[in-house]
Amino acid sequence: MSDIKTKVQGLDPNVSARDVNFMSEKTGNIYEGLVIISKRSKQLSVELKRELHQKLEEFAVSSDTIEEVNENKEQIEISKFYERLPNPAVIALEEFLEDEIYYRYNDRKKRGF
């Protein structure tokens, strides 16, 4: 997962307009390209969320008293880092553009391929 975080550091987190014809060139169908990007985006979202929760669990306080609750600067910095990362859909689109996503069809006979 750390390679994804380092790879996306230079990636623009803003969504920009793209030519949708590139998806039909790679998959033969625009909608199939969108499905591939969508599934990869969901995978990235789950992985990033799991990693963030693991890191924040280290700072969890077992007692519930108000006096012991204080702001932890490391915890805040970790949260801000993950907030600054690009949206998983933007990351997945970039991976698709750079041919970094492996995909295959399970039911080629049903689809007529």
C-alpha positions as protocol buffer text, in pm:
chain_id: "A"
residue {
  index: 1
  type: MET
  ca { x: 0 y: 0 z: 0 }
}
residue {
  index: 2
  type: SER
  ca { x: 283 y: 239 z: 70 }
}
residue {
  index: 3
  type: ASP
  ca { x: 383 y: 236 z: -298 }
}
residue {
  index: 4
  type: ILE
  ca { x: 38 y: 373 z: -387 }
}
residue {
  index: 5
  type: LYS
  ca { x: 75 y: 655 z: -135 }
}
residue {
  index: 6
  type: THR
  ca { x: 416 y: 752 z: -269 }
}
residue {
  index: 7
  type: LYS
  ca { x: 302 y: 720 z: -630 }
}
residue {
  index: 8
  type: VAL
  ca { x: 4 y: 952 z: -585 }
}
residue {
  index: 9
  type: GLN
  ca { x: 198 y: 1225 z: -406 }
}
residue {
  index: 10
  type: GLY
  ca { x: 258 y: 1408 z: -735 }
}
residue {
  index: 11
  type: LEU
  ca { x: -89 y: 1335 z: -870 }
}
residue {
  index: 12
  type: ASP
  ca { x: -328 y: 1627 z: -902 }
}
residue {
  index: 13
  type: PRO
  ca { x: -614 y: 1561 z: -657 }
}
residue {
  index: 14
  type: ASN
  ca { x: -857 y: 1767 z: -865 }
}
residue {
  index: 15
  type: VAL
  ca { x: -1084 y: 1601 z: -1116 }
}
residue {
  index: 16
  type: SER
  ca { x: -1018 y: 1710 z: -1472 }
}
residue {
  index: 17
  type: ALA
  ca { x: -1203 y: 1650 z: -1797 }
}
residue {
  index: 18
  type: ARG
  ca { x: -1087 y: 1345 z: -1990 }
}
residue {
  index: 19
  type: ASP
  ca { x: -1156 y: 1207 z: -2335 }
}
residue {
  index: 20
  type: VAL
  ca { x: -1378 y: 903 z: -2283 }
}
residue {
  index: 21
  type: ASN
  ca { x: -1273 y: 747 z: -2614 }
}
residue {
  index: 22
  type: PHE
  ca { x: -955 y: 613 z: -2453 }
}
residue {
  index: 23
  type: MET
  ca { x: -1170 y: 368 z: -2256 }
}
residue {
  index: 24
  type: SER
  ca { x: -1326 y: 224 z: -2567 }
}
residue {
  index: 25
  type: GLU
  ca { x: -980 y: 184 z: -2724 }
}
residue {
  index: 26
  type: LYS
  ca { x: -853 y: -30 z: -2435 }
}
residue {
  index: 27
  type: THR
  ca { x: -1162 y: -238 z: -2362 }
}
residue {
  index: 28
  type: GLY
  ca { x: -1376 y: -210 z: -2673 }
}
residue {
  index: 29
  type: ASN
  ca { x: -1656 y: -48 z: -2473 }
}
residue {
  index: 30
  type: ILE
  ca { x: -1670 y: 273 z: -2271 }
}
residue {
  index: 31
  type: TYR
  ca { x: -1887 y: 116 z: -2003 }
}
residue {
  index: 32
  type: GLU
  ca { x: -1649 y: -175 z: -1950 }
}
residue {
  index: 33
  type: GLY
  ca { x: -1370 y: 74 z: -1891 }
}
residue {
  index: 34
  type: LEU
  ca { x: -1584 y: 257 z: -1639 }
}
residue {
  index: 35
  type: VAL
  ca { x: -1662 y: -68 z: -1458 }
}
residue {
  index: 36
  type: ILE
  ca { x: -1291 y: -154 z: -1437 }
}
residue {
  index: 37
  type: ILE
  ca { x: -1208 y: 192 z: -1299 }
}
residue {
  index: 38
  type: SER
  ca { x: -1500 y: 173 z: -1055 }
}
residue {
  index: 39
  type: LYS
  ca { x: -1400 y: -167 z: -918 }
}
residue {
  index: 40
  type: ARG
  ca { x: -1038 y: -58 z: -873 }
}
residue {
  index: 41
  type: SER
  ca { x: -1157 y: 259 z: -701 }
}
residue {
  index: 42
  type: LYS
  ca { x: -1357 y: 52 z: -452 }
}
residue {
  index: 43
  type: GLN
  ca { x: -1051 y: -166 z: -383 }
}
residue {
  index: 44
  type: LEU
  ca { x: -834 y: 140 z: -320 }
}
residue {
  index: 45
  type: SER
  ca { x: -1096 y: 296 z: -96 }
}
residue {
  index: 46
  type: VAL
  ca { x: -1120 y: -14 z: 122 }
}
residue {
  index: 47
  type: GLU
  ca { x: -741 y: -50 z: 144 }
}
residue {
  index: 48
  type: LEU
  ca { x: -684 y: 314 z: 236 }
}
residue {
  index: 49
  type: LYS
  ca { x: -964 y: 310 z: 493 }
}
residue {
  index: 50
  type: ARG
  ca { x: -830 y: -9 z: 655 }
}
residue {
  index: 51
  type: GLU
  ca { x: -479 y: 133 z: 671 }
}
residue {
  index: 52
  type: LEU
  ca { x: -600 y: 462 z: 821 }
}
residue {
  index: 53
  type: HIS
  ca { x: -802 y: 284 z: 1089 }
}
residue {
  index: 54
  type: GLN
  ca { x: -503 y: 65 z: 1178 }
}
residue {
  index: 55
  type: LYS
  ca { x: -284 y: 370 z: 1224 }
}
residue {
  index: 56
  type: LEU
  ca { x: -544 y: 557 z: 1428 }
}
residue {
  index: 57
  type: GLU
  ca { x: -605 y: 255 z: 1655 }
}
residue {
  index: 58
  type: GLU
  ca { x: -254 y: 303 z: 1790 }
}
residue {
  index: 59
  type: PHE
  ca { x: -374 y: 628 z: 1947 }
}
residue {
  index: 60
  type: ALA
  ca { x: -698 y: 488 z: 2089 }
}
residue {
  index: 61
  type: VAL
  ca { x: -751 y: 560 z: 2458 }
}
residue {
  index: 62
  type: SER
  ca { x: -911 y: 282 z: 2661 }
}
residue {
  index: 63
  type: SER
  ca { x: -1050 y: 510 z: 2934 }
}
residue {
  index: 64
  type: ASP
  ca { x: -1346 y: 738 z: 2874 }
}
residue {
  index: 65
  type: THR
  ca { x: -1265 y: 1022 z: 3112 }
}
residue {
  index: 66
  type: ILE
  ca { x: -1276 y: 1368 z: 2964 }
}
residue {
  index: 67
  type: GLU
  ca { x: -960 y: 1481 z: 3145 }
}
residue {
  index: 68
  type: GLU
  ca { x: -747 y: 1226 z: 2961 }
}
residue {
  index: 69
  type: VAL
  ca { x: -873 y: 1313 z: 2614 }
}
residue {
  index: 70
  type: ASN
  ca { x: -636 y: 1552 z: 2445 }
}
residue {
  index: 71
  type: GLU
  ca { x: -536 y: 1631 z: 2091 }
}
residue {
  index: 72
  type: ASN
  ca { x: -256 y: 1419 z: 1964 }
}
residue {
  index: 73
  type: LYS
  ca { x: -58 y: 1604 z: 1697 }
}
residue {
  index: 74
  type: GLU
  ca { x: 63 y: 1284 z: 1531 }
}
residue {
  index: 75
  type: GLN
  ca { x: -293 y: 1159 z: 1500 }
}
residue {
  index: 76
  type: ILE
  ca { x: -401 y: 1488 z: 1344 }
}
residue {
  index: 77
  type: GLU
  ca { x: -111 y: 1480 z: 1097 }
}
residue {
  index: 78
  type: ILE
  ca { x: -197 y: 1124 z: 991 }
}
residue {
  index: 79
  type: SER
  ca { x: -560 y: 1222 z: 935 }
}
residue {
  index: 80
  type: LYS
  ca { x: -461 y: 1529 z: 734 }
}
residue {
  index: 81
  type: PHE
  ca { x: -225 y: 1321 z: 519 }
}
residue {
  index: 82
  type: TYR
  ca { x: -504 y: 1083 z: 423 }
}
residue {
  index: 83
  type: GLU
  ca { x: -742 y: 1374 z: 358 }
}
residue {
  index: 84
  type: ARG
  ca { x: -493 y: 1526 z: 113 }
}
residue {
  index: 85
  type: LEU
  ca { x: -465 y: 1208 z: -91 }
}
residue {
  index: 86
  type: PRO
  ca { x: -651 y: 1213 z: -421 }
}
residue {
  index: 87
  type: ASN
  ca { x: -991 y: 1050 z: -443 }
}
residue {
  index: 88
  type: PRO
  ca { x: -962 y: 673 z: -511 }
}
residue {
  index: 89
  type: ALA
  ca { x: -1153 y: 725 z: -838 }
}
residue {
  index: 90
  type: VAL
  ca { x: -884 y: 970 z: -955 }
}
residue {
  index: 91
  type: ILE
  ca { x: -611 y: 723 z: -860 }
}
residue {
  index: 92
  type: ALA
  ca { x: -791 y: 437 z: -1038 }
}
residue {
  index: 93
  type: LEU
  ca { x: -839 y: 646 z: -1352 }
}
residue {
  index: 94
  type: GLU
  ca { x: -470 y: 732 z: -1357 }
}
residue {
  index: 95
  type: GLU
  ca { x: -378 y: 365 z: -1314 }
}
residue {
  index: 96
  type: PHE
  ca { x: -612 y: 275 z: -1602 }
}
residue {
  index: 97
  type: LEU
  ca { x: -455 y: 540 z: -1825 }
}
residue {
  index: 98
  type: GLU
  ca { x: -107 y: 406 z: -1751 }
}
residue {
  index: 99
  type: ASP
  ca { x: -211 y: 40 z: -1807 }
}
residue {
  index: 100
  type: GLU
  ca { x: -134 y: -52 z: -1445 }
}
residue {
  index: 101
  type: ILE
  ca { x: -464 y: -233 z: -1385 }
}
residue {
  index: 102
  type: TYR
  ca { x: -490 y: -602 z: -1460 }
}
residue {
  index: 103
  type: TYR
  ca { x: -838 y: -715 z: -1557 }
}
residue {
  index: 104
  type: ARG
  ca { x: -990 y: -1020 z: -1720 }
}
residue {
  index: 105
  type: TYR
  ca { x: -1327 y: -1154 z: -1820 }
}
residue {
  index: 106
  type: ASN
  ca { x: -1456 y: -1465 z: -1645 }
}
residue {
  index: 107
  type: ASP
  ca { x: -1740 y: -1547 z: -1880 }
}
residue {
  index: 108
  type: ARG
  ca { x: -1610 y: -1486 z: -2232 }
}
residue {
  index: 109
  type: LYS
  ca { x: -1843 y: -1743 z: -2392 }
}
residue {
  index: 110
  type: LYS
  ca { x: -2155 y: -1574 z: -2252 }
}
residue {
  index: 111
  type: ARG
  ca { x: -2041 y: -1230 z: -2370 }
}
residue {
  index: 112
  type: GLY
  ca { x: -1962 y: -1344 z: -2724 }
}
residue {
  index: 113
  type: PHE
  ca { x: -1588 y: -1283 z: -2711 }
}
